[in-house]
């Protein structure tokens, strides 16, 4: 059965689609069969990313390892079931036996599809910008002391998903919060966010990993559907220091996810 990786956060602009694309493509490059779904039915940033990749490969005459992206199917609804539930269940069922991993991108808002997807996650990746604006979705913080008061709306949703999995006898979600856009310097705010995350991680049970720094390269890759791992295949023989550092960030992330049967060799 496929291992389901859900990338979720109820805030836009946290790097979910970039994280999805790099994780899914890294898995494909490492020889795994990877399915991909985008539950943001309006913006479809992850889906558009893979469509751009297919178009670029056709124009450039390249064959790059690529996740198998599929739209949610239209299905008849029976027995009063929710239509979106049926579409998601059908899409996953079609991939389960033929994929090693299924990577699912969730919208930056609370939707029925996102809620259901979280209950299906074997691994949950929550990218967040390194600020208390994003942290507020995870927990409330005392403005005077900086101490965590308790979980917030998104953490409560993950907690509900964990309870549903436990009731169904499924293994617990491995929840990883990924700190994106980390500053290069040890700024005071960065330390405070880090300390609050470590405090919260012990209380509600997630792991913290560093993600991707703010780099121009990520904005340049999207129109061609490329990732950091594709640069040499597209004629970039000499990587600059920023690109090398970004590849190391991806390598560290893939290693830190601790996915089953995965050896990171790039």
Number of C-alpha atoms within 10 A of each C-alpha: 12 19 18 24 26 26 29 31 28 20 19 14 14 22 23 27 26 22 23 27 25 18 23 26 25 26 24 20 20 15 12 18 20 27 26 27 24 24 24 19 13 8 11 17 21 26 22 17 21 24 16 18 21 19 14 17 17 11 9 10 9 12 11 16 18 22 24 18 19 14 15 18 13 13 13 9 13 9 5 6 10 11 15 18 15 17 19 21 16 16 19 20 13 11 20 17 10 13 19 20 24 24 27 28 28 28 24 17 15 16 14 12 18 24 18 15 24 27 23 21 25 19 21 26 25 25 30 28 21 24 17 18 11 19 18 15 18 27 22 17 18 11 9 6 7 13 16 18 12 15 19 15 15 21 17 16 18 20 18 15 21 22 15 16 19 14 9 9 9 14 11 16 22 18 23 20 22 23 23 22 19 18 12 9 7 9 10 9 13 17 12 16 18 16 15 18 21 15 13 20 16 10 12 16 14 19 18 19 17 18 24 23 19 15 12 10 13 18 10 12 18 20 16 16 21 25 21 19 16 17 15 11 11 12 8 10 9 10 13 9 9 13 18 12 14 20 18 15 16 21 16 15 20 19 14 14 18 13 17 9 8 14 12 16 9 11
